[in-house]
């Protein structure tokens, strides 16, 4: 029986760059999930009898939310739901399943790299039929509907058994509980030279993959250990846990420090890698060398032809604006375009669908290609294994050779997390007011060449996205970017990106923070970060 339930709107159900994210306790409020899902369905059209994909990263409240979504999908008129066994489906795998099965769209239950557990974060994101995150017109419509909603529709059927593969029904809708790894693993096998990677592991090549007690554990175990022959135990923290084992599932130098320390030690394996809560981010570390996401994107673009799925070359590169210019230099040499977009994977979708870009990346540990419409952590790891298997050099040697050929973009990101939102808004607002007066000024010995607030003009649909980050360019080619992140659930996160190009190979081995010291001081003092936020140092440096 389908029930119609009266409700009233909740404030603040506005999806950000990656869906709606709030604390678990917010989502646990009666009607909260139902209101948002109904607002989502009310914003869509012509899905009667269509297929919907549902899954999540296994975090706390994942199973409960999935049961609600399934019952509401049945009430809304969907004909079929594909849901990952155990409620598990990584974000890139969800995109893969949507595309392979030509689904109408998908709902992903995740807060990505944010903390889990009963006091952690939760999220709901809608992906459209191309497998990518819903564009802004869709998320704007959802938000507008959430402000006026007065009722929702839901089946009162029993909960679906999520732990048994196979078919069942909720009302007239078929529910198919599927293996969450199968379709994704099959796709990876078409892109990469699995035989070459098996041969690499057979030579004694060693690796550690830290799944951070999050969703990529089952995927990495199945592909790396069971298919490619990596030694048992290569994957650590491989079981998805509702609280991610009490750890922060964000693969960076702070939250994956144990992995970093191992790769810098005398007992280092040949390669270290990690992924995040929902499987769309990655970290790559070689023996004695941490590879920044910006450099990883550039090197993947330069070497993609070594993988079977990209043997004919790439058509273009897309990077988020805060990502370093390293990929631009590769694009110039290849004679292709490097597109600069706002942060948020949804901005890559048009470029990928139009065939303008093949490889995409964000400095926030996200890399991917046209195989799906999400960034893909394990894909990046497999790409690196393919490169290493073909070139038979260490990661450090490959990176050093790349820098010698292209020059090095020294790059760092300083995050000030959970800053008072009003203070953060005031800081960025004051920078915007000063933009016209900055060119020509000398700060700490460096001259400002130009300053702007980044706006993106989509080359495919002509849409314009404004106010995407304040950029300060200096006459020596350096730059500083200030941007407020949309992925947190408490306060505001101020991200400051600092970059300098160095063509001299003799200087490529200098510590990044040392090379950028003068720019770091400018980045701190120009907007008076300590005075406006009370923070004397960043929360995280990457």
NUFI-396049 format. One record per atom (N, C-alpha, C): residue in three letters; x, y, z. Coordinates in steps of 0.2 Angstrom, whole numbers, plus 5000, padded with zeros to 4 digits. Layout:
<recs>
ALAXYZ ...
</recs>
This chain:
<recs>
UNK500449945000 UNK500050005000 UNK500450065000 UNK500350114996 UNK500650174996 UNK500350235000 UNK500650265004 UNK500450315009 UNK500650385006 UNK500150435007 UNK500350505006 UNK500450535013 UNK500950565015 UNK501150585022 UNK501150665021 UNK500850695026 UNK500850765026 UNK501550785029 UNK501850845027 UNK502450865030 UNK502550935029 UNK503050965032 UNK503251035031 UNK503951045029 UNK504151095026 UNK504851105023 UNK505351115029 UNK505951085028 UNK506551105032 UNK506951155029 UNK507251195033 UNK507651245030 UNK508351215028 UNK508651245023 UNK509351225021 UNK509451165017 UNK508951135014 UNK509051075010 UNK509251095003 UNK509851135002 UNK510151154996 UNK510751114994 UNK510651074989 UNK511251034987 UNK511851074986 UNK512451054988 UNK513051084986 UNK513451054980 UNK514051064980 UNK514451034974 UNK514350964973 UNK514250924979 UNK514150854978 UNK513550834982 UNK512950864981 UNK512350844984 UNK512250874991 UNK511750854995 UNK511550875001 UNK511950845007 UNK512350885011 UNK512750855016 UNK512550885023 UNK512450845028 UNK512250875034 UNK512550825039 UNK512450835046 UNK512650795051 UNK512150735051 UNK512350675053 UNK511850615053 UNK511250635057 UNK511350675063 UNK510750685067 UNK510250725063 UNK510450765058 UNK509950805054 UNK509550765050 UNK509950715046 UNK509550665042 UNK509150625046 UNK509250605052 UNK508850565056 UNK508150595058 UNK508150655057 UNK507450695059 UNK506850665055 UNK506350655059 UNK505750625055 UNK505550665049 UNK505450635043 UNK505250665037 UNK505850695033 UNK506450705036 UNK506950745033 UNK507250715026 UNK507350645027 UNK507650615020 UNK507050615016 UNK506450595018 UNK505850595014 UNK505750655010 UNK505750715014 UNK505650775011 UNK506150785005 UNK506750775006 UNK507250785001 UNK507150744995 UNK507050674996 UNK506950634991 UNK506350644987 UNK505750664990 UNK505150684986 UNK505250754982 UNK505650794985 UNK505850854981 UNK506250844975 UNK506650794976 UNK507050764970 UNK506650734965 UNK506150694967 UNK505750654962 UNK505250704959 UNK505050754963 UNK504550804960 UNK504950854955 UNK505650854955 UNK505950894950 UNK506150864944 UNK506050794944 UNK506150754938 UNK505550744934 UNK505650724928 UNK505050704923 UNK505150644919 UNK504650614917 UNK504650554912 UNK505050494915 UNK505050474921 UNK505350424923 UNK504950364925 UNK504350364923 UNK503850314924 UNK504150244921 UNK504150194925 UNK504450124923 UNK505150124922 UNK505550174923 UNK506250184922 UNK506650144927 UNK507350144926 UNK507750114931 UNK508150164935 UNK508150154942 UNK508550194946 UNK509050154950 UNK509650184950 UNK510250144954 UNK510250174960 UNK510350134966 UNK510450164972 UNK511050124976 UNK511450164980 UNK511950134983 UNK512350184987 UNK512750164992 UNK513150214996 UNK513750184998 UNK514150225002 UNK514850205005 UNK514850165011 UNK514250145014 UNK514250105019 UNK514250135026 UNK514250205026 UNK514350245032 UNK513650235036 UNK513750255042 UNK513150255047 UNK512550285044 UNK511950255044 UNK511350275042 UNK511250265035 UNK511750225032 UNK511650215024 UNK511050165023 UNK511050105027 UNK510550055026 UNK509850085027 UNK509750125032 UNK509050155034 UNK508850205028 UNK509350245026 UNK509150295020 UNK508950255014 UNK509350205012 UNK509250165006 UNK508550135006 UNK508350105012 UNK507650075013 UNK507050135011 UNK507250195014 UNK506750245012 UNK506750265005 UNK507350265002 UNK507350284995 UNK507050234990 UNK507150164992 UNK506850114988 UNK506050114988 UNK505750124994 UNK505050134995 UNK504750194992 UNK505150244992 UNK504850304989 UNK504950304981 UNK505450264979 UNK505550254971 UNK504950214969 UNK504750164973 UNK504150124971 UNK503550164971 UNK503450214976 UNK502850254976 UNK502850304970 UNK503450324968 UNK503450374963 UNK503350344956 UNK503450284955 UNK503250254949 UNK503850224945 UNK504450224948 UNK505050184944 UNK504850114943 UNK505150084938 UNK504950014936 UNK505449964939 UNK506049994940 UNK506649944943 UNK507149984947 UNK507349954952 UNK507949984956 UNK508549934956 UNK509149954954 UNK509749914955 UNK510049944961 UNK510149904966 UNK510449924973 UNK511049874974 UNK511649904976 UNK512149864978 UNK512049824984 UNK512349764984 UNK512249714990 UNK512549744996 UNK512149745001 UNK512349775008 UNK512349845008 UNK511949875002 UNK511949945002 UNK512549974999 UNK513049934997 UNK513749964995 UNK513749974987 UNK513950034986 UNK514150054979 UNK514550114979 UNK515150104977 UNK515650164977 UNK515350214972 UNK515550284972 UNK515250334968 UNK515450314961 UNK516050304959 UNK516250284952 UNK515850224950 UNK515750174954 UNK515450114952 UNK514750124951 UNK514450174954 UNK513750194953 UNK513650224946 UNK514150264945 UNK514150294938 UNK514150244933 UNK514650194934 UNK514750144929 UNK514050104928 UNK513750084934 UNK513150044933 UNK512550084930 UNK512550154931 UNK512050194928 UNK512150194920 UNK512750204918 UNK512850204911 UNK512850134908 UNK513050084911 UNK513050014908 UNK512249994907 UNK511850004912 UNK511149984912 UNK510650034909 UNK510950094907 UNK510550144904 UNK509950164909 UNK510150174915 UNK509650194920 UNK509450264919 UNK508950284922 UNK508650354921 UNK509150394925 UNK509350374931 UNK509850404935 UNK510050364942 UNK510350394947 UNK510450364952 UNK510550404959 UNK510450374964 UNK510450414971 UNK511050374975 UNK511550424977 UNK512050394980 UNK512050424987 UNK512150374992 UNK512050394999 UNK512850405002 UNK513050465002 UNK513750465004 UNK513950545006 UNK514350555011 UNK514650615012 UNK515450615010 UNK515550575005 UNK516250565002 UNK516750555008 UNK517250605008 UNK517850605012 UNK517650625019 UNK517050645021 UNK516950675027 UNK516850615033 UNK516950635039 UNK516950585044 UNK516250545044 UNK516250485047 UNK515650445047 UNK515450435055 UNK515050385056 UNK514750365063 UNK514150405065 UNK513850395070 UNK513250425073 UNK513350495074 UNK513950525075 UNK514050595076 UNK514350625070 UNK514450585064 UNK514750605058 UNK514350645053 UNK514550635047 UNK514150665042 UNK513750615037 UNK513250635034 UNK512850595029 UNK512750645023 UNK512550605018 UNK512450645012 UNK511950605007 UNK511650645002 UNK511250614997 UNK511350654991 UNK511550614985 UNK511750654979 UNK511350614973 UNK511150654969 UNK510750624963 UNK511250634957 UNK511250574953 UNK511650574947 UNK511150564941 UNK511250594936 UNK510850594930 UNK511050534925 UNK510650534920 UNK510750474915 UNK511450464912 UNK511850514912 UNK512550504909 UNK512950474914 UNK512750464921 UNK513150444926 UNK513450494930 UNK513350554928 UNK513750614932 UNK513250654937 UNK513550694941 UNK513150724946 UNK512650774943 UNK512050784946 UNK511550824943 UNK511850894942 UNK511750924936 UNK511950994935 UNK511551044939 UNK511751104939 UNK511451154944 UNK510751174942 UNK510451174936 UNK509751184935 UNK509351124939 UNK509651064939 UNK509251014943 UNK509251024950 UNK509851034953 UNK509951044960 UNK509551104962 UNK509551154958 UNK509251224960 UNK508451204960 UNK508251164956 UNK507551144956 UNK507351104962 UNK507751064964 UNK507651024970 UNK507651064976 UNK508051114976 UNK508051154982 UNK507451204982 UNK507251224977 UNK506551264976 UNK505951224978 UNK505951164976 UNK505451114978 UNK505451104985 UNK506051094988 UNK506051074995 UNK505751135000 UNK505751194997 UNK505551255001 UNK504751255001 UNK504451214997 UNK503651224997 UNK503351154998 UNK503751094999 UNK503451034999 UNK502951025005 UNK502350995004 UNK501850985009 UNK501650915010 UNK501950865006 UNK501750795007 UNK502250755003 UNK502350695005 UNK502750645001 UNK502450575001 UNK502650534996 UNK502250474995 UNK502750414996 UNK502550365000 UNK503050305001 UNK502650245002 UNK502950185000 UNK502650125001 UNK502750105008 UNK502250065011 UNK502350035018 UNK502549965017 UNK502849945012 UNK503149875011 UNK503649865016 UNK503749795018 UNK504349785022 UNK505049805019 UNK505549805023 UNK506149825021 UNK506449765016 UNK506849785011 UNK507149745007 UNK507749705010 UNK507849645009 UNK508449605011 UNK509049635006 UNK509449675009 UNK510049705005 UNK510649655005 UNK510549605008 UNK511149555009 UNK511149495005 UNK510649495001 UNK510549434997 UNK510449454989 UNK510849424985 UNK510849444978 UNK510149414975 UNK509849454970 UNK509249434967 UNK508749484967 UNK508149454964 UNK507549504963 UNK507049494968 UNK506749554970 UNK506149554974 UNK505749614971 UNK505149624975 UNK504649674972 UNK504449714978 UNK504449784977 UNK504149834981 UNK503549864977 UNK502949854979 UNK502349874975 UNK502449844968 UNK502449884962 UNK502549854956 UNK503249864953 UNK503649884957 UNK504349894955 UNK504849834957 UNK505249814952 UNK505749764953 UNK506349794957 UNK506549754962 UNK507149774966 UNK507649724964 UNK508249744961 UNK508749694960 UNK509349714964 UNK509549664969 UNK510149674973 UNK510749644969 UNK511249684967 UNK511749664963 UNK512449664966 UNK512849624963 UNK513549624966 UNK513849694964 UNK514049734969 UNK514249804968 UNK514949814964 UNK515349754964 UNK516049754961 UNK515949734953 UNK515549694952 UNK515549654945 UNK515649704939 UNK515149744938 UNK515149784932 UNK515749834932 UNK515949864938 UNK516549904938 UNK517149864936 UNK517249814939 UNK517849774938 UNK517949754930 UNK517349734928 UNK517349714920 UNK517549774916 UNK517349834918 UNK517549894914 UNK518249914915 UNK518549904921 UNK519249914922 UNK519649864918 UNK519449804917 UNK519749754913 UNK519849774905 UNK519349824903 UNK519349844896 UNK519849904895 UNK520049934900 UNK520449994900 UNK521149984901 UNK521349934905 UNK522049924907 UNK522249864905 UNK522949854904 UNK523249794902 UNK523349754909 UNK522849714910 UNK522949674916 UNK523449624916 UNK523649594910 UNK524149544909 UNK524849584911 UNK524949644909 UNK525549674911 UNK525649694918 UNK525049704921 UNK525049724928 UNK525249654932 UNK524949604930 UNK525049534933 UNK525749524933 UNK526049534927 UNK526849524926 UNK527249564931 UNK526949624932 UNK527349674936 UNK527349644943 UNK526749624946 UNK526749594953 UNK527149524953 UNK527149494948 UNK527549424948 UNK528249434948 UNK528549494947 UNK529249514947 UNK529449524955 UNK528949534959 UNK529049544966 UNK528849614968 UNK528549654963 UNK528349724964 UNK527849724970 UNK527949774975 UNK527549774981 UNK527149834981 UNK526649834985 UNK526149884985 UNK525749884992 UNK525549944994 UNK525049944999 UNK524449994997 UNK523849964998 UNK523250004996 UNK522850015002 UNK522750075005 UNK522350085011 UNK521650105009 UNK521250065010 UNK520550075009 UNK520150115014 UNK520550135019 UNK520350175025 UNK519650155028 UNK519550085028 UNK518850065031 UNK518250085027 UNK518350105021 UNK517850135017 UNK517650095011 UNK517350125006 UNK516950085001 UNK517450044996 UNK518050074995 UNK518450034990 UNK518749974992 UNK518749954998 UNK519049895001 UNK518849834996 UNK518149814996 UNK517949764991 UNK518149764984 UNK518149824981 UNK518449834974 UNK519149824974 UNK519549854978 UNK520249844978 UNK520449764979 UNK520149734984 UNK520349664985 UNK520149624979 UNK519549634976 UNK519449594971 UNK519849604965 UNK520049664963 UNK520449684957 UNK521149674959 UNK521449704964 UNK522149704965 UNK522449634967 UNK522049604972 UNK522349534975 UNK522049474971 UNK521449474970 UNK521149414967 UNK521249414959 UNK521249474956 UNK521249464949 UNK521949484946 UNK522349524949 UNK522949544947 UNK523549514950 UNK523449474956 UNK523949434959 UNK524349474964 UNK524149534966 UNK524549564972 UNK524549524978 UNK525049524982 UNK525049484988 UNK524449494992 UNK524249434996 UNK523749445001 UNK523949495006 UNK523549535008 UNK523749595013 UNK523949655010 UNK523949655003 UNK524149725000 UNK523649775001 UNK522949755002 UNK522449795004 UNK522349795011 UNK522449855014 UNK522349855021 UNK521749905023 UNK521449895029 UNK520749925031 UNK520249915025 UNK520149855023 UNK519749835017 UNK519049825018 UNK518849825025 UNK518149815026 UNK517749875027 UNK517249895023 UNK516849955025 UNK516549955031 UNK516650005035 UNK516350015042 UNK515950075043 UNK515350075046 UNK514950125047 UNK515250195050 UNK515850185054 UNK516150245056 UNK516850245054 UNK517050205048 UNK517650205045 UNK518250195050 UNK518050155055 UNK518550135060 UNK518750185065 UNK518350245065 UNK518450295069 UNK518950345066 UNK519150335060 UNK519650375056 UNK519350415051 UNK519650465049 UNK519450515044 UNK519550485037 UNK519050465033 UNK519250435027 UNK519450485021 UNK519950525022 UNK520150575017 UNK520850555016 UNK521050535010 UNK521750515008 UNK522150575007 UNK522450605012 UNK522950655011 UNK523450645016 UNK523950695017 UNK524550685021 UNK524450685028 UNK523850715030 UNK523650715037 UNK523250645039 UNK522750635036 UNK522350575038 UNK522550505035 UNK523050505030 UNK523350445028 UNK524150455030 UNK524350485036 UNK525050495037 UNK525350425038 UNK525050375041 UNK525350305042 UNK525650285035 UNK525250285030 UNK525450265023 UNK526050305021 UNK525950375022 UNK526550415020 UNK527150395023 UNK527150385030 UNK527750375034 UNK528050305031 UNK527650255030 UNK527850195027 UNK528250205021 UNK527950245016 UNK528350245010 UNK528950295010 UNK529050325016 UNK529650365017 UNK530150325021 UNK529950265023 UNK530450225027 UNK530850185023 UNK531350145027 UNK531750095024 UNK531350035022 UNK530750025024 UNK530349965023 UNK529849985018 UNK529950035014 UNK529350055009 UNK529250005004 UNK528649995002 UNK528449954996 UNK528649994990 UNK528549964984 UNK528650004978 UNK528150064977 UNK527550054979 UNK526950094978 UNK526450094984 UNK526250154986 UNK525750164991 UNK525150204988 UNK524550184990 UNK523950214987 UNK523450214992 UNK522950264992 UNK522350264996 UNK521750294992 UNK521150274995 UNK520550304992 UNK520150324998 UNK519550364997 UNK519250395002 UNK518550355003 UNK518150395007 UNK517450365009 UNK517050335004 UNK516950364998 UNK516550344993 UNK516850314987 UNK517550314987 UNK517950294982 UNK518150334976 UNK517950394977 UNK518150444971 UNK518750484971 UNK519150474977 UNK519750514977 UNK520350464978 UNK520950484977 UNK521550444977 UNK522150484980 UNK522550444983 UNK523250474984 UNK523750424982 UNK524250444978 UNK524750404976 UNK525450424979 UNK525850374981 UNK526450394984 UNK526950334982 UNK527550364979 UNK528050314978 UNK528550304983 UNK529050264982 UNK529550254988 UNK529950314988 UNK529850354994 UNK530250414995 UNK529950474991 UNK529350474988 UNK529050524984 UNK528350524985 UNK528050584987 UNK527350594987 UNK527150634981 UNK526650604977 UNK526450634971 UNK525850684972 UNK525850744970 UNK525250784971 UNK524750764966 UNK524150774968 UNK523550764963 UNK523650804956 UNK523950864957 UNK524050904951 UNK524550874946 UNK525050854949 UNK525650814945 UNK525350754943 UNK524950714947 UNK524750654945 UNK524250654938 UNK523850704938 UNK523450724932 UNK523850734926 UNK524450774927 UNK524850794921 UNK525250734919 UNK525450694923 UNK525850634921 UNK525350574918 UNK524750574921 UNK524250524918 UNK524150544911 UNK524050604910 UNK523850634903 UNK524450614898 UNK525050624901 UNK525650614897 UNK525750544895 UNK525550504899 UNK525650424899 UNK525050384897 UNK524450414896 UNK523850374896 UNK523850334890 UNK524250344885 UNK524250304878 UNK524550234880 UNK524850224886 UNK525150164887 UNK524650114890 UNK524050134891 UNK523450094893 UNK523050074887 UNK522850014886 UNK522449994880 UNK521850044879 UNK521450064884 UNK520850104883 UNK521050174881 UNK521650194881 UNK521850264878 UNK522350254873 UNK522450204870 UNK523050194865 UNK523050234860 UNK522450264858 UNK522450314852 UNK522550384854 UNK522750394861 UNK522850464863 UNK522250494866 UNK522350554869 UNK521750584873 UNK521550644869 UNK520950664869 UNK520650714865 UNK520750784868 UNK520750784875 UNK520850844879 UNK520950834886 UNK521150884890 UNK521150874897 UNK520750934900 UNK520450914906 UNK520050964909 UNK520250964917 UNK520351024919 UNK520551024926 UNK520151084930 UNK520051074936 UNK519751124940 UNK520251184941 UNK519951244941 UNK520351304942 UNK520851304947 UNK520751284953 UNK521351284958 UNK521851234957 UNK521751184952 UNK522251134951 UNK522851164947 UNK523451144948 UNK524051174946 UNK524051174938 UNK524451214935 UNK524551224928 UNK524951164925 UNK525151114928 UNK525551064926 UNK525251024920 UNK524551014920 UNK524250984915 UNK524251024908 UNK524251094909 UNK524151134903 UNK524851124899 UNK525351114902 UNK526051104899 UNK526051044895 UNK525750994897 UNK525650924894 UNK525150934888 UNK524650974889 UNK524150984884 UNK524451024878 UNK524851074880 UNK525151114874 UNK525651064870 UNK526051024873 UNK526450974869 UNK526050924865 UNK525550904868 UNK525150854864 UNK524750894859 UNK524650954859 UNK524250994854 UNK523550984855 UNK523350974861 UNK522650974863 UNK522451034868 UNK521851034869 UNK521551094874 UNK521551064881 UNK521751114886 UNK521651104893 UNK521151144895 UNK520551124897 UNK519951164899 UNK520051174907 UNK519951234909 UNK519951254916 UNK519251274918 UNK518951234923 UNK518251234925 UNK518251254933 UNK517651264935 UNK517551274942 UNK517651204946 UNK517751214952 UNK517751144956 UNK517151114956 UNK517151044956 UNK516451014955 UNK516450964949 UNK516450904950 UNK516550854944 UNK515950864939 UNK515450894941 UNK514850904937 UNK515050954931 UNK515550994932 UNK515751034927 UNK516151004921 UNK516350944923 UNK516750904917 UNK516250864913 UNK515650854915 UNK515150814911 UNK515050834904 UNK514950904903 UNK514750924896 UNK515350914892 UNK515950924894 UNK516550914891 UNK516650844889 UNK516550794893 UNK516650724892 UNK516150704887 UNK515450724888 UNK514950704884 UNK515050724877 UNK515350784876 UNK515450814869 UNK516050794866 UNK516450744870 UNK517050724867 UNK517650774867 UNK517650824870 UNK518150874871 UNK518650854875 UNK518550814880 UNK519050794885 UNK519050724887 UNK519650694888 UNK519650624890 UNK519850614897 UNK520350654899 UNK520650644906 UNK520450704910 UNK520250704916 UNK520050754920 UNK520350754927 UNK520450804931 UNK520650804937 UNK520550864941 UNK520550854948 UNK520450914953 UNK521050904958 UNK521250954960 UNK521850954965 UNK521650924972 UNK521050914973 UNK520750884979 UNK520750814978 UNK521250784976 UNK521350714975 UNK520850674971 UNK520650704966 UNK520150674961 UNK520350674954 UNK520350614951 UNK520650604944 UNK520150554941 UNK520050564935 UNK519650514931 UNK519650524924 UNK519250494920 UNK519250494913 UNK518550494910 UNK518450484904 UNK517750474900 UNK517450404901 UNK517750364905 UNK517450294906 UNK516850294910 UNK516850344915 UNK516250364919 UNK516150434919 UNK515650464923 UNK515650534924 UNK515750554931 UNK516150524935 UNK516350534941 UNK517150534942 UNK517450564947 UNK518150554948 UNK518150484951 UNK518750444950 UNK518750374951 UNK519450354954 UNK519450344961 UNK520050334965 UNK520450274962 UNK520050214962 UNK520450154960 UNK520650154953 UNK520250184948 UNK520450194941 UNK521150234941 UNK521250284945 UNK521950314945 UNK522450274947 UNK522350224952 UNK522850184955 UNK523050134949 UNK522450104946 UNK522650054941 UNK522950084935 UNK522850154933 UNK523150184928 UNK523950194930 UNK524050204936 UNK524750214938 UNK525150144938 UNK524750094940 UNK525050024939 UNK525150004932 UNK524750024927 UNK524850014920 UNK525450044918 UNK525550114920 UNK526150154918 UNK526750124920 UNK526750104927 UNK527350064930 UNK527550004927 UNK526949964925 UNK527049894922 UNK527449904915 UNK527249954911 UNK527449964904 UNK528149994904 UNK528250044909 UNK528950084908 UNK529450054913 UNK529250014918 UNK529749974922 UNK530250024925 UNK530050074927 UNK530450124931 UNK530050134938 UNK530450164942 UNK530050184949 UNK529650244948 UNK529150254952 UNK528750314952 UNK529150374952 UNK529650374956 UNK530150434957 UNK530550454951 UNK530750394948 UNK531150414941 UNK530650434936 UNK530050414935 UNK529550434930 UNK529450504932 UNK529250524938 UNK529150594940 UNK529650644938 UNK530250624940 UNK530850664939 UNK530950674932 UNK530950624928 UNK530950634920 UNK530450684918 UNK529850674920 UNK529350724918 UNK529450794920 UNK529650804926 UNK529850874928 UNK530450904924 UNK530950864922 UNK531450884918 UNK531250904911 UNK530750874909 UNK530450884902 UNK530050944902 UNK529550954907 UNK529051004907 UNK529151054912 UNK529651044916 UNK529651094922 UNK529251074928 UNK529351104934 UNK528951084939 UNK528551144942 UNK527851124943 UNK527451174946 UNK527451154954 UNK527851194958 UNK527751184965 UNK527051214967 UNK526751174971 UNK526051184973 UNK525851154980 UNK525451194983 UNK525251174990 UNK524551204991 UNK524151164995 UNK523551194997 UNK523551195005 UNK523251255007 UNK523251265015 UNK522451275016 UNK522251225020 UNK521551225022 UNK521451245029 UNK520951295030 UNK520751315037 UNK520051295037 UNK519951235041 UNK519351205042 UNK518851225048 UNK518251225047 UNK517751245052 UNK517851315054 UNK518051355050 UNK518051425051 UNK517351455052 UNK517251505056 UNK516651545057 UNK516451565050 UNK515851545048 UNK515551555041 UNK515551635039 UNK515351675044 UNK515251745043 UNK515951775042 UNK516451745046 UNK517151775045 UNK517451755039 UNK517351695037 UNK517551675030 UNK517251705024 UNK516651715025 UNK516251755019 UNK516551825019 UNK516651855025 UNK516951925025 UNK517651935022 UNK518051885024 UNK518751885021 UNK518751885013 UNK518351835011 UNK518351825003 UNK517951895000 UNK517451915004 UNK517151975001 UNK517552035001 UNK517952045006 UNK518452095006 UNK518952095000 UNK519252034999 UNK519652014994 UNK519352034987 UNK518752024986 UNK518352034980 UNK518352114979 UNK518252154985 UNK518152224984 UNK518852254982 UNK519352224984 UNK520052244983 UNK520352234976 UNK519952184972 UNK520252164966 UNK520552214961 UNK520152264960 UNK520352314955 UNK520952354957 UNK521052354963 UNK521652394965 UNK522252354966 UNK522252294965 UNK522852254967 UNK523352254961 UNK523152254955 UNK523652254949 UNK524152304950 UNK524852294949 UNK525352344950 UNK525652354957 UNK525252324962 UNK525552334969 UNK526152284970 UNK526552294974 UNK527152254976 UNK527052224983 UNK527052164984 UNK526852134991 UNK527452084992 UNK527852094997 UNK528352054999 UNK528852044994 UNK528952094990 UNK529452084984 UNK529152064978 UNK528552044977 UNK528252014971 UNK527652064969 UNK527652074962 UNK527252124959 UNK526552084957 UNK526052114958 UNK525352084956 UNK525252104949 UNK525152054944 UNK525052064937 UNK524352074936 UNK523852034939 UNK523152044938 UNK522852004944 UNK522152014945 UNK521751984950 UNK521051984948 UNK520751924949 UNK520051924947 UNK519651874951 UNK519051864950 UNK518551814953 UNK518351774947 UNK518651704947 UNK518551664942 UNK517851654940 UNK517651654933 UNK517051644930 UNK517151594924 UNK516651544924 UNK516751494919 UNK516251504913 UNK516451504907 UNK515951504902 UNK515951434898 UNK515451394899 UNK515451324897 UNK515451324889 UNK515951294886 UNK516051294879 UNK515551254875 UNK515151214879 UNK514651164876 UNK513951194876 UNK513751214882 UNK513051244882 UNK512951314883 UNK513551354884 UNK513551424884 UNK513451454891 UNK513251404896 UNK513151434903 UNK513751464906 UNK513551514911 UNK514051554914 UNK514051534922 UNK514551524925 UNK514651514932 UNK515151564935 UNK514851604940 UNK515351654942 UNK515551644949 UNK515951684952 UNK516151694959 UNK516451624961 UNK516951594958 UNK517151524959 UNK517851524962 UNK518051584964 UNK518751584968 UNK519151654966 UNK519451684971 UNK519851744970 UNK520551724968 UNK520751744962 UNK521451734960 UNK521851794960 UNK522451784962 UNK522951834962 UNK523551814958 UNK523751844952 UNK524351824948 UNK524851874949 UNK525451844949 UNK526051884950 UNK526451884943 UNK526851934942 UNK527251944936 UNK527751894935 UNK527951854940 UNK528451794939 UNK528051734937 UNK527451734936 UNK527051674934 UNK526751644940 UNK526851664946 UNK526551624952 UNK525851654953 UNK525451614957 UNK524751634959 UNK524551604965 UNK524051644968 UNK523751624974 UNK522951624973 UNK522651574975 UNK521951564974 UNK521551554981 UNK521051594982 UNK520651584988 UNK519951564986 UNK519751514990 UNK519051484988 UNK518751454995 UNK518051464995 UNK517751435001 UNK517451364998 UNK517551315002 UNK517351245000 UNK516651235001 UNK516351194997 UNK515651174998 UNK515551105000 UNK516051065003 UNK515950995005 UNK515950985012 UNK515951035016 UNK515951025023 UNK515251035026 UNK515151015032 UNK514451015035 UNK514451065042 UNK515051085044 UNK515051135050 UNK515551195048 UNK515251255049 UNK515651315048 UNK515751325040 UNK516351345039 UNK516651355032 UNK517351335032 UNK517551305026 UNK518251285025 UNK518551335020 UNK519051375022 UNK519351415017 UNK519951375015 UNK520051375008 UNK520551345005 UNK520951395001 UNK521651385002 UNK522151434999 UNK522651394995 UNK522651404989 UNK523051374984 UNK523651414982 UNK524251384982 UNK524851424981 UNK525251394976 UNK525551424971 UNK525851394965 UNK526451434962 UNK526951404960 UNK527551434957 UNK527851384952 UNK527951404946 UNK528251364941 UNK529051374941 UNK529351314941 UNK530151314941 UNK530351274935 UNK530651304930 UNK530951264925 UNK531651234926 UNK531951254931 UNK532651234932 UNK532651164936 UNK532851114932 UNK532851044935 UNK533351044941 UNK533851084942 UNK534251084948 UNK533851104954 UNK533351134954 UNK532951164959 UNK532351114961 UNK532251064957 UNK531651024957 UNK531550984964 UNK532150974967 UNK532150934973 UNK532050974979 UNK531951034979 UNK531951074985 UNK531251064988 UNK531151074995 UNK530551064998 UNK530051114996 UNK529451094995 UNK528951134992 UNK528751194996 UNK528651185003 UNK528551235007 UNK529051295007 UNK529751265006 UNK530251315006 UNK530251355000 UNK530151324994 UNK530051364988 UNK529551414988 UNK528951394991 UNK528451434991 UNK528351484997 UNK528851485001 UNK528851525008 UNK528551595007 UNK528851635002 UNK528651705002 UNK527951704999 UNK527751664995 UNK527051664993 UNK526551644998 UNK526751595003 UNK526351575008 UNK526251635013 UNK526751675014 UNK526751735019 UNK526251785016 UNK526251795009 UNK525851845006 UNK525051815006 UNK525051755005 UNK524351725005 UNK524051725012 UNK524451725017 UNK524151735024 UNK524051805026 UNK524451855024 UNK524451925026 UNK523951965022 UNK523951945015 UNK523551995011 UNK522851995013 UNK522451945015 UNK521751955018 UNK521751955025 UNK522351955029 UNK522351945036 UNK521951885039 UNK522251835037 UNK521851765039 UNK521851765047 UNK522451775050 UNK522451765057 UNK521951815061 UNK521951885058 UNK521451935061 UNK520751915060 UNK520551895054 UNK519851885052 UNK519551815054 UNK520051765055 UNK519751705057 UNK519951675064 UNK520551705066 UNK520751685073 UNK521251625072 UNK521351605066 UNK521851545064 UNK522551575063 UNK523051545066 UNK523651565065 UNK524051515060 UNK523751455059 UNK524051405055 UNK523451365052 UNK523551335046 UNK523051295043 UNK522951235047 UNK522351205046 UNK522151145049 UNK522551085045 UNK522551095038 UNK522851035034 UNK523251075029 UNK523851045028 UNK524251065022 UNK524451005018 UNK524251015011 UNK524350965006 UNK524750995000 
</recs>
